[in-house]
Amino acid sequence: MGVFTRATKRKARARVALAGPTGSGKTWNALIWATALGGRVALIDTERGSASLFAPHFDFDTVEFNPPYDPARLMKLLKIAEGEGYDVVVVDSLSHFWEGEGGTLDVVEAAGQRAGGNKWAGWKVGTPLQRDMLDAMLQSPLHVVATMRTKMEWVLETDDRGKQKPLKVGMAPVQRGDVEYEFTVVADLDLEHRVTISKTRCHDLADLVVEKHRATEPAALFAAWLEEGDQAPDPSPEPVTHPVPDEPSAPVPTEDTPAPAAQPAAAQPAPVGAGGPAPRKPKIPTGNALSELSDVDEQSLRYWVNQITPGLFAALETKAAKTYPLSTQGRLQVRHFVTILKAAEAHPDYHGG
């Protein structure tokens, strides 16, 4: 048998994103799509309980998600929804986990400040966290429906009588720029409550414009399309690599939902100077290639993490320049390497001595 096999459609789980400005009906439409997908619906509400106003019209359970909007907390709730037997989870809204208090942008800012104002080092922390959050959504065995706010802008539109009038429209979603690639369906909502399918892998929905009060039709069509094809294998995602943070970043579940029992703490490496062997100072690269750093053992790297502070960094770089024939590029590489170490030290999950 060859490497390639004939492609066949398999049953799939929904990955739906609904983006629109305030007042466009994101939560209402998310509940329409979630209901059409069938089964028990869990809604993660970052909008201070506003989704519960629709309880007379839809059957769903909800949890209010208050700041900080740490993506790791969202990952935890997705696992809880899976364990409690829900079929659909609605994230309303995903924008909070990007620019809300404690979201990815705040994580990047804080990590950059800990690294001496180096925002590049901040993204070395924020990007994996953002990626882990999206992977948790994509790998979930549940249907996932997410809403996203859009940036607002006023434009001039010409009406039927040839007169121009100002119109408030939604622009790009408030999330990382490539997030739309991750969803099976992306729908844009406007203030007239129209739904425009801007991206889909379901042929029957391509370029569809749905007038207000008819959103159940494309939702039902999409739900039926998901059930077509062979049975999909049971999902067995790789474990999310970014761990859930300690309190206060993980107060969800609420008072009505007891938190799971605490797990025993894993053994941590002995800090330098606390009974462990004395560290060796690592070699400083003698050329302009970072490959020489691969010879430095982990214990030595921990030594420099502990020794380097903003006040000592300039002295280290100066010493390296005087002692070894480092080129300008080589000194920059030392700077970048040390910045990474400082960012690692500041990370809550780094257990260096």
C-alpha positions in Angstrom: 0.0 0.0 0.0 1.3 3.5 -0.9 1.7 6.4 1.3 -1.4 8.2 0.0 -5.0 7.0 0.3 -8.1 8.1 -1.4 -9.7 11.2 0.2 -13.1 10.7 1.8 -15.2 13.1 3.8 -15.6 12.3 7.4 -18.0 13.5 10.0 -16.6 16.6 11.7 -17.0 18.8 14.7 -18.0 22.5 14.2 -15.5 25.3 14.4 -17.5 28.4 13.9 -16.4 32.1 14.3 -19.0 34.9 14.3 -17.5 38.4 14.1 -19.3 41.7 14.2 -19.6 45.1 15.8 -21.6 45.8 18.9 -25.3 45.4 18.4 -24.9 43.1 15.4 -26.3 40.0 17.2 -23.2 37.9 17.9 -24.5 36.2 21.0 -27.9 35.6 19.6 -26.5 34.1 16.4 -24.0 32.0 18.3 -26.9 30.5 20.3 -28.8 29.8 17.1 -25.8 27.9 15.6 -25.1 26.1 18.9 -28.8 25.0 19.1 -28.7 23.8 15.5 -25.7 21.7 16.2 -27.7 19.8 18.8 -27.1 18.4 22.3 -26.2 20.2 25.5 -24.8 23.7 25.1 -22.3 25.4 27.5 -21.7 29.1 27.1 -18.6 30.8 28.5 -19.7 34.4 29.1 -17.1 37.2 29.2 -19.8 39.8 28.7 -20.8 40.1 32.3 -23.8 37.7 32.1 -25.4 39.3 29.1 -26.0 36.0 27.4 -28.4 34.9 30.2 -30.8 37.6 28.9 -31.6 35.2 26.1 -32.4 32.3 28.4 -36.2 32.5 27.6 -35.4 31.7 23.9 -32.6 29.1 24.1 -31.8 26.1 26.3 -28.2 26.4 27.5 -25.9 26.5 30.6 -23.5 29.3 31.3 -20.6 30.4 33.4 -19.6 34.0 33.9 -15.9 34.5 33.1 -14.5 37.5 34.8 -10.9 39.0 34.5 -8.2 38.0 34.2 -8.9 36.6 30.7 -5.9 34.3 30.8 -6.1 31.9 27.8 -4.9 29.1 30.1 -8.2 29.5 32.1 -10.2 29.1 28.9 -8.3 25.9 28.1 -9.3 24.6 31.6 -13.0 25.4 31.0 -13.0 23.6 27.7 -11.8 20.5 29.5 -14.4 20.9 32.2 -17.2 21.2 29.5 -15.9 18.1 27.9 -15.8 16.2 31.2 -19.3 17.3 32.1 -20.8 15.8 28.9 -21.6 18.9 26.9 -21.9 18.7 23.1 -21.4 22.3 22.2 -19.3 25.1 23.8 -19.8 28.7 23.0 -17.0 31.2 23.7 -18.6 34.6 24.0 -16.3 36.3 23.3 -12.8 35.2 22.1 -11.7 38.8 21.8 -11.3 39.2 25.6 -8.6 36.5 25.6 -6.6 38.7 23.2 -6.9 42.3 24.4 -8.9 42.0 27.6 -7.4 42.3 31.1 -4.9 39.5 31.6 -5.3 38.4 27.9 -2.5 37.6 25.5 -1.5 41.2 24.9 -1.2 41.8 28.6 0.9 38.6 29.0 3.2 39.9 26.2 3.5 43.3 27.8 4.3 41.9 31.3 6.9 39.4 29.9 8.5 42.1 27.9 8.8 44.4 30.9 10.4 41.5 32.9 12.9 41.2 30.1 14.1 44.8 30.4 11.5 46.2 28.0 12.2 43.7 25.2 8.8 43.1 23.5 10.4 40.4 21.3 11.0 38.4 24.5 7.4 39.1 25.5 6.1 37.4 22.4 8.3 34.4 23.1 5.9 33.9 26.0 2.6 35.2 24.5 2.8 33.4 21.1 3.0 29.8 22.6 0.1 30.7 25.0 -2.1 31.9 22.1 -1.2 28.9 20.0 -2.0 26.5 22.9 -5.4 28.2 23.3 -6.3 27.8 19.7 -5.1 24.2 19.6 -7.2 23.4 22.6 -10.3 24.7 20.7 -9.4 22.9 17.5 -8.6 19.6 19.2 -11.7 19.6 21.4 -14.2 16.8 20.8 -17.0 19.3 21.2 -18.5 21.6 18.7 -17.0 25.1 19.2 -18.7 28.4 18.4 -16.8 31.6 19.2 -17.8 35.2 18.8 -15.3 38.0 18.2 -15.8 41.7 18.4 -14.7 43.8 15.4 -12.9 47.1 15.3 -15.4 49.9 14.6 -15.1 52.6 11.9 -17.4 55.2 10.4 -17.8 55.3 6.6 -19.9 57.4 4.2 -22.5 55.4 2.3 -24.7 56.7 -0.6 -28.3 55.9 -0.1 -31.0 55.3 -2.8 -31.5 59.1 -3.3 -27.8 59.7 -3.9 -27.2 61.3 -0.5 -24.3 60.2 1.7 -24.9 59.2 5.2 -22.5 58.1 7.9 -22.6 54.4 8.7 -20.9 52.5 11.5 -19.3 49.3 10.3 -17.2 46.5 11.8 -13.7 45.9 10.4 -11.1 43.3 11.4 -11.9 41.0 14.3 -10.3 41.9 17.6 -8.0 38.9 17.8 -4.7 37.9 16.4 -4.6 38.5 12.6 -4.4 34.9 11.5 -7.1 33.5 13.8 -9.8 33.2 11.0 -7.7 30.5 9.3 -8.4 28.1 12.2 -12.2 27.9 11.8 -14.4 25.9 9.4 -16.9 28.7 9.1 -16.3 32.4 9.6 -19.4 34.6 9.4 -19.4 38.4 9.5 -22.4 40.2 11.0 -23.5 43.8 10.4 -25.8 46.2 12.1 -28.7 45.2 9.9 -28.3 41.7 11.4 -27.2 40.2 8.0 -24.8 37.3 8.2 -22.2 37.0 5.4 -20.3 33.8 5.2 -16.7 35.0 4.4 -14.9 31.7 4.8 -16.2 28.1 4.8 -15.3 24.6 3.8 -18.9 23.7 3.3 -19.6 24.3 -0.4 -23.3 25.1 0.1 -22.5 28.0 2.5 -19.8 29.6 0.3 -20.4 33.4 -0.2 -23.9 33.1 1.3 -25.5 36.3 2.6 -28.3 35.6 5.0 -30.9 38.2 5.7 -32.0 39.0 9.3 -34.3 36.5 11.1 -33.1 33.6 8.8 -29.9 32.6 10.6 -31.4 29.2 11.5 -31.3 28.1 7.8 -27.5 28.2 7.3 -26.9 26.8 10.8 -29.1 23.8 10.1 -27.5 23.3 6.7 -24.1 23.3 8.2 -25.1 20.9 11.0 -26.4 18.4 8.4 -23.1 18.8 6.3 -21.0 18.0 9.4 -22.9 14.6 9.8 -22.2 13.5 6.2 -19.4 11.1 5.5 -17.5 8.3 7.4 -17.3 8.2 11.1 -14.3 10.3 12.3 -11.8 8.6 14.6 -11.9 9.5 18.2 -9.9 12.6 18.8 -6.7 12.0 20.9 -5.1 15.5 21.0 -1.6 16.0 22.3 -1.6 17.5 25.8 -1.6 21.3 25.8 1.9 22.4 26.5 1.2 25.6 28.4 0.1 24.8 31.9 -2.9 26.3 33.7 -1.6 29.0 36.0 -2.2 29.1 39.8 -4.7 31.3 41.5 -5.8 34.0 41.1 -5.6 33.3 37.4 -7.8 30.2 37.7 -10.8 30.9 39.9 -13.2 29.3 37.5 -15.3 27.2 38.4 -17.4 29.5 40.5 -18.9 29.0 44.0 -21.6 26.7 42.6 -19.1 24.5 40.8 -16.4 23.1 43.1 -12.9 23.2 41.8 -11.2 19.8 41.1 -9.0 18.4 43.9 -5.5 19.8 44.0 -2.8 17.5 42.4 0.4 16.8 44.3 3.2 19.2 43.3 5.9 17.8 41.1 9.4 17.7 42.4 11.4 20.7 41.5 15.1 20.9 40.8 17.3 22.0 43.7 18.2 25.7 43.4 21.8 26.6 43.0 23.2 27.3 46.5 20.6 25.2 48.2 22.4 21.9 48.5 23.0 21.4 44.7 26.4 21.2 43.1 28.2 24.4 42.4 27.6 25.7 38.9 30.2 26.3 36.2 30.3 29.5 34.4 29.3 28.9 30.7 31.5 29.6 27.9 30.8 32.8 26.0 30.8 32.2 22.2 34.1 33.0 20.6 32.6 33.7 17.1 29.4 35.0 15.7 27.5 31.7 15.7 25.0 30.8 18.4 25.6 27.1 17.7 28.5 27.1 20.3 25.9 27.6 23.0 24.7 24.1 22.5 27.7 22.9 24.4 26.6 24.8 27.6 24.9 22.6 30.1 21.5 23.5 31.7 23.0 24.0 35.1 25.5 26.6 33.8 22.6 28.4 32.0 20.8 28.6 35.3 23.9 30.2 36.8 23.8 33.1 34.3 20.0 33.5 34.7 20.6 34.1 38.4 23.6 36.3 37.9 22.4 38.6 35.2 20.4 41.6 36.2 19.7 44.8 34.2 22.6 46.4 36.0 25.1 43.6 35.2 24.0 43.0 31.6 26.1 45.9 30.1 29.1 44.7 32.1 28.7 41.2 30.8 28.5 42.4 27.2 31.5 44.7 27.6 33.5 41.9 29.2 32.7 39.6 26.3 33.7 42.2 23.7 37.0 42.8 25.4 37.9 39.2 26.2 36.9 37.5 23.0 37.0 38.5 19.3 33.2 39.0 19.1 31.9 40.7 16.0 29.0 43.2 16.3 26.7 40.4 15.2 28.2 38.2 17.9 27.5 40.7 20.6 23.9 41.0 19.4 23.5 37.3 19.7 24.8 37.3 23.2 22.3 40.0 24.0 19.4 38.0 22.5 20.5 34.9 24.3 20.7 36.6 27.6 17.3 38.2 27.1 15.7 34.8 26.4 17.3 33.5 29.7 15.9 36.5 31.6 12.5 36.0 30.1 12.7 32.3 31.1 13.5 33.2 34.6 10.6 35.6 34.8 8.2 32.9 33.5 6.1 31.4 36.4 6.8 27.8 35.2 10.6 28.2 35.0 12.2 26.5 38.0 15.8 27.6 37.6 17.9 28.1 40.8 
